Amino acid sequence: MLEAVQVNRACAFCGKREWQVEFLVQGPSAYICNECIAASAGLLEGRRSQHRAAESDGKVIPAPTRDPNRYAYELLRRHFHPASADEIVTATRVFPARMRADLQRAIDAHLSSGADSFHGLNYRYSFDTVTFAGLLEDSREPVAIAPARYEEVDIGEAEPMRCLENGLWLRHDHAVPYAVYLTSRYEYGRKVGAHLEVAVLAGTDGERITKALFAQAEAALQEARSYRGKVLSLEQDEHFSGQSVGVTVHRIEPVRREEIILPDSALGLVERNVVEFARSRPALARLSMPVKKGLLFHGAPGTGKTYTIRYLAGVLPDHTTLMITAEQVGLLKEYIALARLLQPSIVVIEDADLIARSRTDMNGPCEESLLNRLLNEMDGLREDAQIIFILTTNRPEALEPAITNRPGRIDQAIEFPLPDFPGRRRLAEIYGRGLPIPPELLDSIAARTQNVSPAFIKELMRRAAQYYVEEGSSKLLSSECVDRALQEMAFSGGRLNVRLLGGDVSSLPQ
C-alpha cells in the first residue's frame, strides 16, 4: 500500500504543492500527486482498450522487432548450434606489433576467401583484450557487429598495407563449424600486438582445424615478406615498456660507390668484410666456418660512417638493415629477434660509445645492464646466424674493453679518417654538383679545408651556393662566394661553430 505523505513538497510532474492536492506519494528521488497518478492510470486503461479492440478485429499490434545479427554472441550461438558454449574450445596466438603487416598477409591469403561470413566488431570499451569468451557474453554491453575498421601501415612500398583492427570469420570445414577471431592485444591499457584466436568444437576435428590454420599463419610469418631487404627501425612505446609498437621503414637515397670518399685501404676493408663476406657465406658455411661478423666503424664526426652504411644497404639488397640508436637499446632483444627472422641482416648500433662505454665511466647499474644486454646478444648468436653487427663511434677509446678485446664480438675495426686533398676536392665536386665550378676553384677549396670532415665541406658548398644565388649571377661560381662562406663558418661563428661543423679548431688563429 502506498504511503501518503504531507510535507512541503511539490509533484515532479505537474509542479503542484502539497496544499493544492489531496496528497503526494514519495518515490526514490521525487514526489507524484494523486491527480497525476489518476491521469496515468487513465492513459494505461486507454491503451488496454485499444489493444483489446485490435485483437477482436484480428489486427494485433506487433511488438518491436530486433535485428538477430546485431551482436556477436547471437551470431556465434547460431553458428555453433546445437552445441552449447561449454562444448567450444579455443586456441590463441599472440603476435608482436612488428609482425602486424605479415599477419595481415597471412589472413588475406587464408581467411579472406571462402568464409561463410565475415563481420567487423565494435567494443564499448577497448582498454583490455576482448577474448572469444567475451564475444559469447550476453551482458549489459555485448560486443556489437559493426563495419570493419582498417589501419594503413607503412611498409616502405608504393601503397601501405591495410591492416584489420578486429574481425570475426565464421567458417565450416566439411560441415564442422569453427570461428576465427582477430583483435588487438592490450597490456596495461596499451596496444602491444595482435591476438588471433580459433574457436572449434572439442574433438579431433577441432584440433586438426586449429593446427592447420596456425601452421599456415606461422609459415607466412616466417617468410616476413613485408620488411625483408629494407632499412628498418622499431617504434618505441612512448610509455617505455621494453616493447616496440611497430616498425618504421626508412626510405634512403641510394649511394654510389664513387660517392664514398675514403682511402682505398679503408674502403677495401669495408667491402671485403661486408660485401665480399656476405657473398662468400655459402662457401664458408660448407666449410663449417662462422657466417656472423662484428665490425667497428670509428672516426671523427661527419667522416662518412653512416653514409657508408647507406651504401652497403644498397649494394646488398637481399640484406635487411636494422638501425638502432642509443635511446633504443632497451629494444635490443626485439631487434635481434627481428634480425634472426629477416636474416641475412645487418644490425647497426650508432654511437655505440653511449651505451658500451667503459664500466669505470658508468653512473649506475642501469647503464651496465644495457651494456651486458648488448654483450649477451652478440655472444648468444649461433655461428650459423647470417647477421653482421656494425657498431659506430666517434670515441673508440671510450668503449668497454670487453667489446674490443674479446675475439668473436668485433672481428674488424675500420678507421674513417678525415679526407686528404684528393678526397676534399672530390667532395667539393660532389656536393657542388649543381654549381658551375671552375677546376682551379675546386683545387683552392681542397687546399683551404685541411683537417675538416666531409660534413664541413658539404655545408661549405651549400653556403657558397646560397651566396651564388643571392648574387643573381649565371656565371661560374666565384671565389668570393667561397670566401664569404668560409668566413661565416670558420670565424664569425667562433671555435664552437667549427666543432659543430666537423672542422679542426687548432687550425684557427689564436
C-alpha positions in Angstrom: 0.0 0.0 0.0 1.3 3.4 -1.0 2.1 5.7 1.9 0.6 9.2 1.6 2.9 12.0 3.0 2.1 15.5 3.9 5.2 17.7 3.7 6.0 20.9 2.0 6.9 19.3 -1.3 5.8 19.6 -5.0 4.8 17.0 -7.6 7.6 16.3 -10.0 5.2 16.1 -13.0 2.7 18.9 -12.6 4.5 21.0 -10.0 1.6 21.4 -7.6 2.4 21.9 -3.9 1.0 19.7 -1.2 -1.7 22.1 -0.2 -3.0 22.1 -3.8 -3.7 18.4 -4.0 -5.1 15.7 -1.7 -1.8 14.0 -1.2 1.7 13.4 -2.6 3.4 10.0 -2.9 7.1 9.8 -2.2 9.3 7.9 -4.8 13.0 7.0 -4.7 14.0 10.6 -5.7 10.8 12.7 -6.2 7.1 13.1 -5.4 4.0 12.5 -7.5 0.5 13.8 -6.7 -2.8 11.9 -6.7 -4.0 13.7 -9.8 -1.0 12.6 -11.9 -1.4 9.1 -10.6 -5.1 9.1 -11.7 -4.2 10.6 -15.1 -1.5 7.9 -15.7 -4.0 5.2 -14.8 -6.4 6.6 -17.3 -3.8 6.5 -20.1 -2.9 2.9 -19.3 -6.6 1.9 -19.4 -7.0 3.6 -22.8 -4.0 1.6 -24.2 -5.6 -1.7 -22.9 -8.9 -0.8 -24.6 -7.1 -0.1 -27.9 -5.3 -3.4 -27.7 -8.4 -5.4 -26.9 -10.2 -3.8 -29.8 -7.4 -4.6 -32.2 -7.4 -8.3 -31.0 -11.2 -8.5 -31.6 -10.7 -7.2 -35.1 -7.8 -9.5 -35.9 -5.4 -6.6 -36.0 -2.8 -7.3 -33.3 -0.3 -4.6 -32.8 3.1 -6.3 -33.4 5.9 -5.9 -30.8 9.0 -4.1 -31.9 11.4 -6.4 -33.8 15.1 -6.8 -33.1 17.9 -7.4 -35.6 19.0 -11.0 -35.0 22.5 -10.2 -36.3 23.2 -7.2 -34.0 25.5 -8.8 -31.5 28.4 -11.3 -31.8 27.0 -13.7 -29.3 23.8 -14.1 -31.3 25.8 -15.0 -34.5 28.1 -17.4 -32.6 25.2 -19.3 -30.9 23.5 -19.8 -34.3 26.8 -20.8 -36.0 27.7 -23.5 -33.4 24.1 -24.6 -32.9 23.1 -27.1 -31.4 26.4 -27.2 -29.4 26.4 -25.1 -26.3 29.1 -22.7 -25.2 30.8 -25.2 -22.9 31.4 -27.5 -25.9 33.6 -24.9 -27.6 37.3 -24.7 -27.0 39.7 -22.0 -28.2 43.4 -21.7 -29.0 45.3 -18.4 -29.1 48.5 -17.0 -30.7 49.8 -13.5 -29.8 51.9 -11.7 -32.4 54.1 -8.7 -31.7 53.2 -5.4 -33.2 56.2 -5.6 -35.6 54.6 -8.6 -37.3 51.3 -7.0 -37.9 51.7 -6.4 -41.7 52.9 -10.0 -42.2 50.0 -11.4 -40.2 47.6 -9.4 -42.4 49.2 -11.0 -45.4 48.5 -14.4 -43.9 45.0 -13.5 -43.1 44.4 -12.2 -46.6 45.8 -15.4 -48.1 44.0 -17.9 -45.9 40.8 -16.3 -44.5 39.5 -13.6 -46.8 38.1 -16.0 -49.3 35.8 -19.0 -48.8 34.5 -17.8 -45.4 30.8 -18.4 -44.7 30.7 -14.8 -43.4 32.9 -12.1 -42.1 31.9 -9.4 -39.5 33.6 -6.3 -38.1 33.2 -5.8 -34.4 32.8 -2.8 -32.1 33.6 -2.8 -28.4 32.1 -0.5 -25.9 35.4 -0.3 -24.1 38.8 -1.1 -25.6 41.4 -0.8 -22.8 41.8 -4.6 -22.4 42.0 -7.6 -24.7 38.5 -8.9 -25.5 38.8 -12.7 -25.9 36.5 -15.1 -27.7 34.8 -15.8 -24.3 33.9 -12.1 -24.2 32.2 -12.3 -27.6 29.9 -15.0 -26.2 28.8 -12.9 -23.3 25.2 -11.7 -23.3 26.0 -8.9 -21.0 24.8 -5.4 -20.4 27.4 -4.2 -23.1 27.7 -7.1 -25.6 30.1 -6.9 -28.5 28.2 -5.5 -31.4 28.5 -6.2 -35.1 29.9 -3.1 -36.9 31.7 -2.1 -40.1 35.2 -3.4 -40.3 38.0 -0.9 -39.4 41.4 -0.9 -41.0 44.6 1.0 -40.3 47.1 1.8 -43.1 50.6 0.6 -42.1 53.6 1.9 -44.0 55.8 -1.0 -45.2 58.1 1.1 -47.5 56.2 0.3 -50.7 54.1 2.4 -53.1 50.9 1.5 -51.2 50.5 1.0 -47.4 49.3 -2.3 -46.0 45.6 -2.2 -44.9 45.7 -4.0 -41.5 42.4 -5.1 -39.9 41.8 -3.8 -36.4 39.4 -6.6 -35.4 37.1 -9.1 -37.1 35.3 -12.4 -36.9 35.2 -15.1 -39.5 32.5 -17.8 -39.3 33.5 -20.9 -41.4 32.9 -24.6 -41.9 35.3 -27.4 -42.7 33.4 -30.4 -44.1 30.3 -29.4 -42.1 32.4 -28.8 -39.0 31.8 -25.2 -37.7 34.6 -23.1 -36.4 35.4 -19.4 -36.0 38.5 -17.3 -36.3 38.8 -14.1 -34.3 41.3 -11.3 -34.6 41.7 -8.3 -32.3 44.3 -6.1 -30.7 46.4 -7.3 -27.8 46.5 -4.9 -24.8 48.7 -4.8 -21.8 48.1 -2.3 -19.0 45.8 -0.4 -21.3 48.3 -0.1 -24.2 48.1 -1.8 -27.5 51.1 -4.1 -27.9 50.3 -6.6 -30.7 47.7 -8.8 -32.4 45.6 -11.5 -30.8 44.5 -14.4 -33.1 42.1 -16.9 -31.6 40.5 -20.0 -33.2 37.3 -21.5 -31.7 36.2 -25.0 -32.5 34.1 -27.8 -31.1 36.0 -30.1 -28.8 37.4 -33.2 -30.5 39.9 -34.4 -33.1 38.3 -32.4 -36.0 38.7 -29.2 -34.0 42.3 -29.9 -33.2 43.1 -30.6 -36.9 41.5 -27.4 -38.0 43.3 -25.3 -35.3 46.7 -26.8 -36.1 46.3 -26.4 -39.8 45.3 -22.8 -39.5 48.1 -21.8 -37.2 50.7 -23.7 -39.2 49.6 -21.7 -42.3 49.7 -18.4 -40.5 53.1 -19.0 -38.9 54.6 -20.2 -42.2 53.5 -17.0 -43.9 55.1 -15.0 -41.0 58.4 -16.8 -41.3 58.6 -15.5 -44.9 58.4 -12.0 -43.5 57.8 -10.5 -46.9 56.7 -7.1 -45.8 60.0 -5.9 -44.4 62.7 -8.2 -45.9 65.5 -6.3 -47.6 64.6 -2.9 -46.2 66.1 -0.4 -43.8 64.2 -0.5 -40.6 63.9 0.7 -37.0 61.4 -0.2 -34.3 58.9 2.3 -33.0 59.3 2.5 -29.2 56.3 2.8 -26.9 56.1 6.4 -25.6 55.4 4.9 -22.1 58.6 2.8 -22.0 57.6 -0.8 -21.5 60.5 -2.6 -23.2 58.4 -3.4 -26.2 58.0 -2.0 -29.7 54.7 -0.8 -31.1 55.5 -1.1 -34.8 58.2 -0.8 -37.5 59.5 2.3 -39.3 60.7 1.8 -42.9 63.4 4.3 -43.9 63.4 5.4 -47.5 67.0 6.3 -48.2 68.5 7.6 -51.3 70.9 5.1 -52.9 74.6 5.9 -52.5 77.0 5.1 -55.3 80.5 3.7 -54.7 82.1 6.7 -56.3 80.4 8.9 -53.7 82.2 7.2 -50.8 85.2 9.3 -50.1 87.6 7.1 -48.2 91.2 6.0 -48.7 91.4 2.9 -50.8 92.6 0.8 -47.9 89.6 1.7 -45.7 87.1 1.2 -48.5 88.7 -2.0 -49.4 88.4 -3.2 -45.8 84.7 -2.3 -45.7 83.9 -4.1 -48.9 85.9 -7.2 -48.1 84.5 -7.5 -44.6 80.9 -6.8 -45.5 80.1 -7.2 -49.3 82.6 -10.0 -50.1 82.0 -11.7 -46.8 78.2 -11.8 -47.5 78.8 -13.2 -51.0 81.2 -15.9 -49.6 78.7 -17.1 -46.9 77.5 -20.2 -48.8 81.1 -21.4 -49.3 82.1 -20.6 -45.8 79.1 -22.5 -44.4 80.1 -25.5 -46.4 83.5 -25.3 -44.7 81.8 -25.1 -41.2 83.0 -21.5 -40.8 81.1 -18.9 -38.8 78.9 -16.7 -41.0 78.2 -14.0 -38.4 80.5 -11.0 -38.0 81.2 -7.9 -35.9 82.7 -4.6 -37.2 83.6 -1.3 -35.6 83.5 1.9 -37.7 85.3 4.6 -35.9 86.4 8.1 -36.7 85.7 11.8 -36.2 82.1 13.0 -36.6 81.0 13.5 -40.1 83.6 11.3 -41.8 81.0 9.1 -43.6 80.3 6.2 -41.3 76.5 6.4 -41.6 76.9 7.3 -45.3 78.9 4.2 -45.9 76.2 2.1 -44.2 73.7 3.5 -46.6 76.0 2.4 -49.5 76.2 -1.1 -48.0 72.4 -1.3 -47.6 72.1 -0.5 -51.3 74.8 -2.9 -52.6 73.3 -5.8 -50.5 69.6 -5.6 -51.4 68.9 -9.1 -50.0 70.0 -8.0 -46.5 67.7 -6.3 -44.1 69.3 -3.4 -42.3 68.2 -2.6 -38.7 69.2 0.9 -37.4 69.5 1.1 -33.6 70.1 4.4 -31.9 71.4 4.6 -28.3 68.0 5.5 -26.9 66.5 2.3 -28.4 69.0 -0.1 -26.9 66.2 -1.2 -24.5 64.6 -2.8 -27.5 67.8 -4.7 -28.4 66.2 -8.1 -27.7 63.4 -7.4 -30.1 65.9 -6.1 -32.7 67.9 -9.3 -32.5 64.7 -11.4 -32.8 63.8 -9.4 -35.9 67.3 -9.8 -37.3 67.1 -13.6 -36.9 63.8 -13.7 -38.6 64.8 -11.5 -41.5 68.4 -12.8 -41.9 70.6 -12.2 -43.8 70.6 -8.9 -42.0 72.9 -6.1 -40.8 72.4 -4.7 -37.3 73.8 -1.2 -36.9 74.3 0.3 -33.4 75.0 4.0 -33.8 77.1 5.9 -31.3 77.9 2.7 -29.5 80.1 4.5 -27.0 77.0 5.9 -25.4 75.9 2.5 -24.2 79.1 0.5 -24.5 81.5 2.8 -22.7 83.9 1.6 -20.2 82.3 0.3 -17.0 84.5 2.7 -15.0 82.7 5.6 -16.6 79.2 4.4 -15.9 76.9 6.0 -13.4 74.8 3.1 -12.2 73.6 -0.4 -12.6 71.0 0.5 -15.3 73.7 1.6 -17.7 75.7 -1.5 -17.0 72.7 -3.7 -17.7 72.3 -2.2 -21.2 75.9 -3.0 -21.9 75.5 -6.5 -20.6 72.5 -7.0 -22.8 74.5 -5.9 -25.9 77.3 -8.3 -25.0 75.0 -11.2 -24.3 73.1 -10.7 -27.6 76.4 -10.5 -29.6 77.7 -13.7 -27.8 74.3 -15.5 -27.9 74.1 -15.7 -31.7 74.8 -19.1 -33.2 77.7 -19.4 -35.6 75.3 -20.0 -38.5 73.4 -16.7 -37.9 73.7 -14.6 -41.0 74.0 -11.4 -39.1 76.6 -8.6 -39.4 76.9 -6.3 -36.4 78.3 -2.8 -37.2 79.0 -0.5 -34.3 79.8 3.1 -35.0 81.6 5.5 -32.6 83.4 8.8 -32.6 85.3 7.8 -29.5 86.8 4.3 -29.8 88.9 4.9 -26.7 85.8 5.2 -24.5 84.5 1.7 -25.5 84.3 -1.1 -22.9 87.3 -3.4 -23.3 85.0 -6.4 -23.1 83.8 -5.5 -26.5 87.0 -4.6 -28.2 89.4 -7.1 -26.6 87.3 -10.3 -26.9 87.5 -12.1 -30.2 84.2 -13.0 -31.7 82.4 -9.8 -30.8 84.4 -7.3 -33.0 86.3 -9.0 -35.8 87.5 -5.9 -37.6 87.9 -2.2 -36.7 87.9 0.2 -39.6 89.0 3.8 -39.2 87.2 6.6 -41.1 89.9 9.3 -41.4 89.5 12.9 -42.4 89.7 13.3 -46.2 93.0 14.1 -47.9 93.5 16.6 -50.7 92.1 14.5 -53.5 89.2 13.4 -51.2 88.3 17.0 -50.3 88.4 18.0 -54.0 86.1 15.2 -54.9 83.8 16.1 -52.0 83.5 19.7 -53.2 82.7 18.4 -56.7 80.0 16.0 -55.4 78.3 18.5 -53.0 78.5 21.3 -55.5 77.4 19.2 -58.5 74.7 21.7 -59.4 77.0 24.7 -59.4 79.2 25.8 -62.3 82.6 25.4 -60.5 85.9 26.1 -62.4 88.6 23.4 -61.8 91.0 25.9 -60.2 88.4 26.8 -57.6 87.9 23.1 -56.7 91.7 23.0 -56.1 91.5 26.1 -53.9 88.7 24.7 -51.8 90.6 21.4 -51.2 93.7 23.3 -50.2 91.9 25.6 -47.8 89.9 22.9 -46.0 92.6 20.8 -44.3 91.6 18.7 -41.3 87.8 19.1 -41.9 85.2 16.4 -42.3 83.0 15.7 -45.3 80.1 17.2 -43.4 82.1 20.5 -43.2 82.7 20.6 -47.0 79.0 19.8 -47.6 77.9 22.7 -45.6 80.6 24.9 -47.2 79.2 24.2 -50.7 75.6 24.8 -49.5 76.5 28.2 -48.2 78.6 29.1 -51.2 75.6 28.2 -53.4 73.4 30.5 -51.3 75.7 33.4 -51.9 75.8 32.5 -55.6 72.0 32.6 -55.7 71.9 35.9 -53.9 74.3 37.5 -56.4 71.8 36.5 -59.1 74.7 35.6 -61.4 74.6 33.0 -64.1 78.3 32.9 -64.5 80.7 30.5 -62.8 80.9 30.2 -59.0 83.3 32.9 -57.8 86.0 32.6 -55.1 84.3 35.5 -53.3 81.3 33.3 -52.6 83.5 30.6 -51.2 85.5 33.2 -49.2 82.3 34.6 -47.6 81.0 31.1 -46.8 84.4 30.1 -45.1 84.4 33.4 -43.2 80.9 32.7 -41.9 81.7 29.1 -40.9 85.2 29.3 -39.5 85.4 32.8 -38.0 82.1 34.5 -37.5 80.7 31.5 -35.5 83.9 31.0 -33.5 85.5 27.8 -32.4 82.3 26.2 -31.3 80.8 26.6 -34.8 83.9 24.9 -36.3 83.5 22.0 -34.0 79.8 21.7 -34.8 80.6 21.5 -38.5 83.4 19.0 -38.2 86.4 21.2 -38.5 89.8 21.4 -36.7 89.8 24.1 -34.0 93.6 24.1 -33.9 93.7 25.4 -37.5 92.0 28.7 -36.3 94.2 31.7 -35.5 94.7 32.2 -31.8 
